[in-house]
Amino acid sequence: MKARLLAAVLLLGGLSTACAAHPRVYGGFYASPPPPPVAYRYRAPMPSPGYVWIDGYWYLDGPRYMWRDGYWARPPYRGAYWYAPRYRGGRWYPGRWR
């Protein structure tokens, strides 16, 4: 019984610590600014009509930034627009389609 209680306390303590590492505020995460953009490399030709080019960007992966190279993507629905990830006012906002 004591072992189960201890396991539950440790699990819940770990979850609260993970949530506190990236508090979500007004749709963004508090974070340090990302590094400068990586210079563009190769831009492949459009695979077929209807695709849009998404520029490369930094994204948060836990406590660090990772670079995502640019790529072609098909919008999820007609008229969708890609809003690139951005850092503003000490908060990190992930990219999304709208």
Summary of the structure (lengths in Angstrom):
residues: 98
radius of gyration: 18.9
end to end distance: 49.9
largest distance: 62.1
contacts: 189
relative contact order: 0.18
helix: 20%
strand: 32%
